[in-house]
Amino acid sequence: MAEKPQKSKKPSWVIDKERARRAAAAETVWLFGLHAVRDALSNPQREKLRLVVTQNALDRLGPLPDSITPEITDARSFDKVVPLPPESVHQGAALEVKPLKWGNLTDLALSGPGRPLLVALDRVTDPHNVGAILRSAEVFGARAVIAPSRHSAPETGALAKTASGALERQPYLRVTNLADTLIELQSMGYIVLGLDGTGTEPLPDALRELAGRPICLVLGAEGPGLRERTRETCDRILRIPFAADFGSLNVSNAAAVALYAASQV
């Protein structure tokens, strides 16, 4: 009697990749706060699953898309109905959604709207900082904000609330390896500029010299700054000049200053 052929065992990396794909497909995000919820409801690209509101919040949200039916709950029981982090300022409105899909980095980098300007974040994990950076990126016309899939702030309600609507409009791309992505951008003609307090060259001087060139600004987490491989990958390491020898900017403020400077050349 012939033996049945054994099924070949999948390599562990294939199994891990399949698990990650299934987890991503099942992932949902709860957005909260009137502004964040209203902007998500009006975004046709956002897949909306469940809207929980108080009657007062529903009255303030305005017309809803036909695709969703609100679940009205009492303000006193809101926190029991919706799984939000403690102390979330939800204003009686929460929307469960799927994370946005922004498509291919190459397409955005080469033919996205506005000037060829990108922001890359190295291990910036605070959602409030990332939300503020998304807001600045939208204001100053960056094509995308890029961050590694691991060790960075994911798309969350807190991030969306800080972004004040920018999360629905400003591409936020998570990549597997930040340094490899920067090398890919360099192959597309981007000049990669790392921002660090140890830089000897002032940012405004470098930007004037590079006027008209595609630029990617790279910022690291407060404290650790840029990782070694990230620094080595950057074409230049620059600093924001200060008027005094003390004090420093947090990463979201540094991003806003750098984006403004880049938008002026």
C-alpha positions in Angstrom: 0.0 0.0 0.0 1.5 3.3 -1.1 2.1 5.9 1.6 0.3 9.2 1.3 2.7 12.0 0.5 3.2 14.3 3.4 2.3 17.9 3.1 5.3 20.1 2.9 5.7 22.3 6.0 5.6 26.0 5.4 8.7 28.0 6.5 8.2 29.9 9.7 8.6 33.3 7.9 5.8 32.4 5.6 3.5 31.5 8.5 4.4 34.7 10.3 3.6 36.7 7.2 0.3 35.1 6.8 -0.6 35.7 10.5 0.4 39.3 10.2 -1.8 39.6 7.0 -4.8 38.1 8.8 -4.3 40.3 11.8 -4.1 43.4 9.6 -7.3 42.4 7.9 -9.1 42.1 11.2 -7.7 45.3 12.7 -10.1 48.1 13.5 -9.7 51.5 15.1 -12.0 53.5 17.3 -11.9 57.2 16.4 -13.5 59.6 18.9 -14.3 63.3 19.3 -16.7 65.3 17.2 -14.1 66.6 14.8 -12.3 63.3 14.2 -15.6 61.4 13.7 -17.1 64.0 11.4 -14.0 64.1 9.2 -13.9 60.3 9.0 -17.7 60.1 8.2 -17.1 62.5 5.3 -14.1 60.6 3.9 -15.3 58.3 1.1 -12.1 56.3 1.4 -12.7 55.4 5.0 -14.4 52.1 5.7 -16.9 52.8 8.5 -18.1 49.9 10.7 -20.0 51.3 13.7 -21.0 54.7 15.0 -21.9 55.1 18.7 -23.2 58.5 19.7 -25.2 60.4 22.3 -28.3 62.2 21.1 -26.6 65.5 21.7 -23.5 64.5 19.7 -25.7 63.1 16.9 -27.4 66.5 16.6 -24.0 68.2 16.3 -22.5 65.9 13.8 -24.9 66.9 11.0 -26.0 64.7 8.1 -24.6 61.1 8.1 -23.7 59.0 5.1 -26.4 56.5 4.1 -24.1 53.6 4.7 -24.1 53.8 8.5 -26.8 53.7 11.1 -26.0 55.4 14.4 -26.3 53.5 17.7 -27.6 56.1 20.2 -26.6 55.6 23.9 -26.8 57.5 27.1 -23.9 59.7 28.1 -23.5 57.9 31.4 -23.1 54.5 29.8 -21.0 55.6 26.8 -17.7 54.3 28.3 -19.2 50.9 28.9 -20.4 50.6 25.3 -17.3 51.8 23.5 -13.8 50.4 24.3 -11.9 53.6 24.5 -8.7 54.3 26.5 -9.3 55.9 30.0 -9.7 59.7 30.1 -10.5 59.9 26.3 -12.3 63.1 25.5 -14.9 61.5 23.2 -17.6 64.3 23.3 -20.2 61.6 23.0 -19.1 60.3 19.5 -17.0 57.3 18.5 -16.6 55.6 15.2 -15.1 52.2 14.5 -13.3 52.1 11.2 -10.7 50.2 9.2 -7.2 51.8 8.9 -6.8 53.8 5.8 -4.9 52.4 2.8 -2.8 55.1 1.1 -1.4 52.9 -1.6 2.2 52.7 -3.0 5.0 54.9 -1.6 6.6 55.2 -5.1 3.4 56.6 -6.6 3.0 59.2 -3.8 6.7 60.2 -3.8 6.9 60.6 -7.6 3.4 61.9 -8.5 1.6 62.8 -5.3 -0.1 66.2 -5.1 2.0 69.3 -4.2 5.7 69.7 -4.0 8.0 66.7 -3.7 8.4 66.9 0.1 8.2 64.0 2.5 8.6 63.5 6.3 10.1 60.3 7.8 9.9 59.6 11.5 12.4 57.3 13.2 10.8 55.6 16.3 8.4 58.5 17.1 5.9 56.6 19.2 3.8 59.3 20.9 0.5 59.5 19.0 0.1 63.2 20.0 3.4 64.0 18.4 2.6 62.1 15.2 -0.9 63.6 15.1 0.6 67.1 15.3 3.2 66.3 12.6 0.4 65.0 10.3 -1.4 68.3 10.8 1.8 70.3 9.9 2.5 68.1 7.0 -0.9 68.8 5.5 -0.6 72.6 6.2 2.8 72.8 4.4 2.0 70.5 1.6 4.1 67.3 2.3 3.1 64.4 0.1 3.4 61.8 2.9 4.6 61.1 6.4 6.5 57.8 6.7 7.2 55.7 9.8 8.4 52.1 10.5 5.6 49.6 11.1 7.2 48.7 14.4 8.3 51.2 17.1 6.1 54.0 15.8 2.7 55.4 16.6 -0.1 53.4 14.9 -3.3 54.9 13.7 -5.4 55.4 16.8 -8.2 57.6 18.1 -5.7 59.7 20.1 -3.6 60.3 17.0 -6.6 61.2 14.9 -7.9 63.6 17.5 -4.6 65.4 17.7 -4.3 65.5 13.9 -7.6 67.5 13.9 -8.8 65.9 10.7 -5.5 65.6 8.9 -5.4 61.8 9.4 -8.2 61.6 6.8 -6.3 63.6 4.2 -2.6 63.4 4.9 -1.0 60.1 3.8 0.6 58.2 6.7 2.6 55.2 5.5 4.0 52.5 7.7 7.0 50.7 6.1 8.9 47.6 7.1 12.4 49.1 7.2 12.9 52.8 7.4 16.6 52.9 6.2 15.8 50.7 3.2 12.9 53.1 2.4 15.2 56.1 2.6 17.6 54.4 0.2 14.6 53.7 -2.2 13.7 57.4 -2.0 17.3 58.4 -2.8 17.1 56.2 -6.0 14.0 58.3 -7.0 16.1 61.5 -6.7 15.1 62.5 -3.2 17.7 64.2 -1.0 17.4 62.8 2.5 18.1 65.3 5.3 18.3 64.2 8.9 17.6 66.7 11.6 19.7 66.4 14.8 21.0 68.8 17.4 24.5 67.6 16.7 24.3 68.7 13.0 26.9 71.3 12.1 25.0 72.7 9.0 22.0 75.0 9.5 18.8 73.7 7.9 17.9 77.0 6.1 21.3 77.1 4.3 21.0 73.6 3.1 17.4 74.1 1.9 18.4 77.2 -0.1 21.2 75.2 -1.8 18.7 72.4 -2.6 15.9 74.6 -3.9 13.8 72.7 -6.4 15.1 69.2 -5.4 12.8 66.5 -3.9 13.4 66.5 -0.1 12.7 64.0 2.6 13.1 65.4 6.2 14.0 62.7 8.8 13.3 63.3 12.5 14.0 61.0 15.4 12.4 60.4 18.7 13.0 62.9 21.5 16.0 61.7 23.6 17.4 58.9 21.4 17.2 60.9 18.2 18.1 59.2 14.9 19.3 55.6 15.0 22.8 54.9 13.7 21.7 53.3 10.5 19.2 56.0 9.8 21.9 58.7 10.3 24.3 56.8 8.0 21.6 56.6 5.3 20.9 60.4 5.4 22.7 62.5 2.8 23.3 65.3 5.3 22.7 65.9 9.0 21.3 69.3 9.7 20.3 71.4 12.7 17.7 74.0 13.3 19.6 77.1 14.5 18.6 78.4 17.9 18.9 82.0 19.2 20.3 80.7 22.5 22.5 77.9 23.8 19.8 76.3 25.9 16.5 74.6 25.3 15.2 72.5 22.5 12.1 71.8 20.4 10.1 68.7 20.7 9.8 66.6 17.6 6.4 67.9 16.5 7.6 71.5 16.8 10.8 70.7 15.0 8.9 69.1 12.2 6.6 72.2 11.9 9.6 74.5 11.7 11.4 72.3 9.2 8.3 71.9 7.0 7.8 75.6 7.0 11.4 76.3 6.0 11.2 73.7 3.2 8.0 75.1 1.9 9.6 78.6 1.4 12.3 77.6 -1.0 
